[in-house]
Amino acid sequence: MDTLSVELHAQIFEYACVDDGSTARSLALVSRYIHAVAQPFLYQSLAVQGPVQIHALTSRLAPLPHYLRRIRHLYLAELRDDQAWPAGRNGDASDLEGWEAACAAIAQLLVLAAATLETLALTADCPFTGTSIIGHLWSLHLPLLRELAVHGFYPFPAGADAEGATMPRLRRMYLAANRSPTGLLGSGGLKDACPLLEHLVIEGVFAAQGFANEVERIFGRESERGHARDSVVDGDEDSPLPSALRRVVVRPEALPPKSGIRVRAYHAKMTDLLERAAAGSGGRVVLRPPPAFEAEVIRPKNGRMYELWTERIAGGSAWWEDA
């Protein structure tokens, strides 16, 4: 250790601290010297779950100068796996107040991290707070963000802000848990918010004929143009999608075994339209088979998101297996 310079130690620590924060915390306990050198990297890769951890981290980060709270990789879940949703109107009003306070803490944490975030995985499934948390995310300017994964009932990106595109470097986006995201592709929000987006994964659509019509309308005539292209909208200035977009992956939700006739018909029609769009897109649209059906449990799906996040920061493909 004594033969290496401070700069080399710092570079080693920066490369080492790419897990859920465990390595950085361990380094900080080795010695005063190691703690001092590792301090700028203590928060560069973090996994935070539930109100208690979120409040504690936000309180710790808020007074720090920006160079000591440089968060590059973040997994953020509003609830822990063992937590239940707030009880709602049949429960204690203080419960909902607590979740609203947690929502405010998440918003503050995202603000503190926004300038340096490179990858973000966000699980915001709570029916009372999830949509507002994701909406707040879309309002932030995230200049360095390259990859984004969101699980929750997401609204759509609003587009550019006063500084231009809100996610100017975003290349990959994963969105899950909005069963009918009609308008996501056709509204132009993605084009304005993340103009360099190359790979988009949309999971969990269910009996969404409007969304399937949108996909088929935008991509279904690719084969009629008679030539291959590098992106799904190459050369089409009027397209509502980013010009760099190379692939859209759609994975429907599994159809419950006891679904009614009408639901089955809607779901089948959606699947048929998506298959037509994929077949006519020149490989730009990929339709994945739905996952095996699991009985719905009213609790967050943090486990899979966290596993994929850890896989990704370790160099795996995670959400981007079709990239």
C-alpha positions in Angstrom: 0.0 0.0 0.0 2.8 2.4 0.9 4.3 2.2 -2.6 1.2 3.5 -4.4 0.2 7.1 -4.7 -3.0 8.6 -3.4 -4.2 8.9 -6.9 -3.8 5.2 -7.7 -5.5 4.3 -4.4 -8.4 6.5 -5.3 -8.7 5.0 -8.8 -8.7 1.5 -7.3 -11.4 2.4 -4.8 -13.5 4.0 -7.6 -13.4 0.7 -9.6 -14.1 -1.4 -6.5 -17.1 0.5 -5.3 -19.7 -0.6 -7.8 -21.9 -2.9 -5.7 -24.8 -1.9 -3.4 -22.5 0.2 -1.2 -21.1 -2.6 0.9 -17.5 -2.2 -0.4 -17.4 1.5 0.2 -18.7 1.1 3.7 -16.1 -1.6 4.4 -13.3 0.5 3.1 -14.3 3.4 5.3 -13.7 1.2 8.4 -10.1 0.0 7.5 -8.1 3.1 8.6 -8.3 6.9 8.6 -6.2 7.1 5.5 -8.4 4.6 3.6 -11.5 6.4 4.8 -10.2 9.7 3.6 -9.2 8.4 0.1 -12.4 6.4 -0.3 -14.7 9.2 0.9 -15.6 10.6 -2.6 -16.8 7.1 -3.6 -18.8 6.2 -0.5 -22.1 6.9 -2.2 -21.2 6.3 -5.9 -23.1 3.0 -5.9 -26.1 2.5 -3.6 -29.1 0.3 -3.0 -31.8 1.9 -0.8 -35.1 0.3 0.1 -37.9 1.5 2.3 -38.7 4.8 4.1 -36.3 4.3 7.0 -33.2 3.8 4.7 -34.4 6.6 2.4 -34.9 9.1 5.2 -31.5 8.2 6.7 -29.6 8.5 3.4 -31.3 11.8 2.5 -30.5 13.3 5.9 -26.9 12.2 5.5 -26.4 13.5 2.0 -28.2 16.9 2.3 -25.5 18.7 4.2 -22.6 17.3 2.2 -20.8 19.2 -0.6 -21.6 17.9 -4.0 -18.2 16.3 -4.6 -18.8 14.0 -1.5 -22.3 12.9 -2.6 -21.6 11.8 -6.1 -24.1 9.0 -6.7 -23.4 7.3 -10.1 -25.4 4.0 -9.7 -28.6 3.9 -7.7 -31.2 1.2 -6.9 -34.2 2.9 -5.2 -37.3 1.2 -3.9 -40.0 3.0 -1.9 -40.8 -0.1 0.1 -38.9 -3.1 1.4 -39.9 -6.6 0.3 -41.4 -7.3 3.7 -43.5 -4.1 3.8 -47.2 -3.9 3.0 -48.9 -1.1 1.1 -50.4 1.7 3.1 -53.9 0.8 4.2 -55.7 3.6 2.4 -59.0 5.0 3.4 -59.8 2.0 5.6 -56.6 2.4 7.6 -55.0 4.9 9.9 -54.6 8.4 8.3 -51.2 8.6 9.9 -50.0 5.7 7.7 -50.8 7.7 4.5 -49.0 10.7 6.0 -46.0 8.6 6.6 -46.0 7.4 3.0 -46.4 11.0 1.7 -43.4 12.0 3.9 -41.4 9.0 2.3 -42.5 10.2 -1.1 -41.1 13.7 -0.3 -37.8 12.1 0.9 -37.5 10.1 -2.4 -38.1 13.3 -4.3 -35.3 15.0 -2.4 -33.0 12.1 -2.8 -33.5 12.1 -6.6 -32.8 15.9 -6.7 -29.5 15.3 -4.7 -28.4 12.5 -7.1 -29.7 14.0 -10.4 -26.5 15.7 -11.5 -24.3 12.7 -11.3 -26.5 9.7 -11.9 -25.4 7.3 -14.7 -27.7 4.4 -14.0 -31.0 4.3 -12.1 -33.4 1.5 -11.2 -36.5 2.7 -9.5 -39.3 0.6 -8.0 -42.3 2.8 -7.2 -45.3 0.5 -7.1 -47.3 2.1 -4.3 -50.8 3.0 -5.7 -50.8 6.2 -3.6 -47.4 7.6 -4.3 -45.7 5.6 -7.1 -47.1 7.7 -10.0 -46.1 11.0 -8.4 -42.6 9.8 -7.7 -42.1 8.7 -11.3 -43.6 12.0 -12.5 -41.2 13.8 -10.4 -38.3 11.8 -11.9 -39.4 12.9 -15.4 -39.3 16.6 -14.3 -35.6 16.4 -13.3 -32.6 17.3 -15.5 -30.4 14.1 -15.6 -27.5 15.2 -17.7 -25.4 12.0 -17.3 -28.0 9.3 -17.1 -27.3 6.5 -19.5 -29.6 3.7 -18.4 -33.0 3.8 -16.6 -35.3 1.1 -15.3 -38.7 1.9 -13.8 -41.2 -0.4 -12.3 -44.5 1.2 -11.3 -47.6 2.8 -12.9 -45.6 5.3 -14.8 -46.8 8.5 -16.5 -45.0 9.5 -19.7 -41.9 11.7 -20.0 -43.1 15.3 -20.5 -40.4 16.3 -22.9 -37.7 19.0 -22.8 -37.3 21.6 -20.1 -35.6 25.1 -20.1 -32.2 23.4 -20.4 -33.3 21.2 -23.3 -33.7 17.4 -23.2 -34.1 16.2 -19.6 -32.1 13.0 -20.3 -29.8 14.0 -23.1 -27.5 11.0 -22.8 -30.0 8.2 -22.1 -29.4 5.2 -24.3 -31.5 2.5 -22.6 -34.9 2.6 -20.9 -37.0 -0.1 -19.2 -40.6 0.5 -18.3 -42.8 -1.9 -16.5 -46.2 -2.1 -14.7 -48.3 0.3 -16.8 -50.8 -2.1 -18.4 -52.0 0.2 -21.1 -49.3 2.8 -22.0 -51.2 4.2 -25.0 -49.5 7.5 -26.0 -46.0 6.6 -24.8 -44.7 6.1 -28.3 -46.9 8.5 -30.2 -46.9 11.6 -28.0 -43.4 12.8 -28.8 -42.3 13.0 -25.1 -39.6 10.3 -25.6 -38.2 12.2 -28.6 -37.9 15.5 -26.6 -36.8 14.0 -23.3 -34.2 11.5 -24.5 -33.2 12.1 -28.1 -30.3 9.6 -28.0 -32.5 6.7 -26.8 -31.5 3.5 -28.6 -33.2 0.6 -26.7 -36.6 0.6 -25.1 -38.2 -2.3 -23.2 -41.8 -2.1 -22.3 -43.1 -4.9 -20.0 -46.5 -5.7 -18.4 -48.9 -4.5 -21.1 -52.3 -6.3 -20.8 -55.3 -6.3 -23.1 -54.0 -2.9 -24.4 -55.4 -2.6 -27.9 -54.8 1.1 -28.0 -51.1 0.7 -27.3 -50.9 -2.2 -29.8 -52.5 -0.1 -32.5 -50.0 2.6 -31.8 -47.1 0.2 -32.1 -48.5 -1.3 -35.3 -49.2 2.2 -36.8 -45.6 3.4 -36.1 -43.7 0.3 -37.0 -45.9 -2.0 -38.9 -45.1 -0.6 -42.4 -41.3 -1.0 -42.1 -41.3 -3.9 -44.5 -43.2 -1.9 -47.1 -40.4 0.6 -47.3 -38.2 -2.1 -48.8 -34.9 -1.3 -47.2 -33.0 -1.9 -44.0 -32.2 1.0 -41.7 -30.0 1.6 -38.7 -32.9 2.9 -36.5 -36.6 2.5 -36.4 -37.2 6.1 -37.6 -34.1 6.8 -39.6 -34.7 9.7 -41.9 -38.2 10.4 -40.7 -38.2 13.9 -39.1 -41.9 13.7 -38.5 -41.7 10.6 -36.3 -42.6 11.0 -32.6 -39.8 8.8 -31.6 -36.0 9.5 -31.1 -34.1 9.2 -34.3 -31.5 7.0 -32.6 -34.0 4.4 -31.5 -32.9 1.0 -32.8 -35.1 -1.5 -31.0 -38.4 -1.6 -29.0 -39.0 -4.8 -27.0 -42.5 -5.5 -25.7 -43.4 -8.2 -23.2 -47.1 -8.6 -22.4 -48.3 -9.6 -19.0 -49.4 -13.2 -18.5 -53.2 -13.8 -19.0 -54.7 -15.1 -15.8 -56.3 -18.6 -16.2 -59.7 -17.4 -15.0 -60.0 -14.4 -17.3 -63.4 -13.8 -18.8 -64.2 -14.1 -22.5 -64.0 -10.4 -23.2 -60.7 -10.0 -21.5 -59.3 -12.9 -23.4 -60.5 -11.4 -26.7 -58.9 -8.0 -26.0 -55.7 -9.6 -24.9 -55.6 -11.8 -28.0 -56.3 -8.8 -30.3 -53.5 -6.9 -28.6 -51.1 -9.8 -29.1 -52.1 -10.2 -32.8 -51.5 -6.5 -33.5 -48.1 -6.6 -31.7 -47.1 -9.7 -33.7 -48.0 -7.9 -36.9 -46.0 -4.9 -35.9 -43.0 -7.1 -35.0 -43.2 -9.0 -38.3 -43.3 -5.8 -40.3 -40.7 -3.9 -38.5 -37.5 -5.3 -40.0 -36.4 -6.6 -36.6 -36.8 -3.2 -34.9 -39.7 -4.4 -32.7 -39.3 -7.6 -30.6 -42.2 -9.3 -29.0 -41.2 -11.4 -26.0 -43.5 -14.2 -24.7 -45.2 -13.3 -21.4 -43.8 -14.7 -18.1 -45.5 -17.6 -16.4 -48.6 -16.5 -14.6 -48.3 -15.9 -10.8 -51.2 -15.2 -8.5 -51.2 -11.4 -7.9 -49.8 -10.4 -4.5 -50.3 -6.8 -3.3 -46.7 -6.1 -2.5 -43.7 -4.6 -4.3 -41.7 -6.6 -6.8 -38.4 -5.4 -5.5 -36.6 -8.8 -5.7 -36.4 -9.1 -9.4 -35.6 -5.5 -10.0 -32.8 -5.6 -7.4 -31.4 -8.8 -8.9 -31.4 -7.3 -12.4 -29.7 -4.1 -11.0 -26.9 -6.0 -9.3 -26.5 -8.1 -12.4 -26.2 -5.0 -14.6 -23.6 -3.1 -12.4 -21.6 -6.3 -12.4 -21.5 -6.2 -16.2 -24.4 -8.5 -17.1 -27.1 -7.8 -19.7 -30.0 -7.6 -17.1 -32.9 -5.7 -18.8 -31.1 -5.4 -22.1 -30.8 -9.0 -23.3 -32.1 -8.0 -26.7 -29.8 -5.0 -27.1 
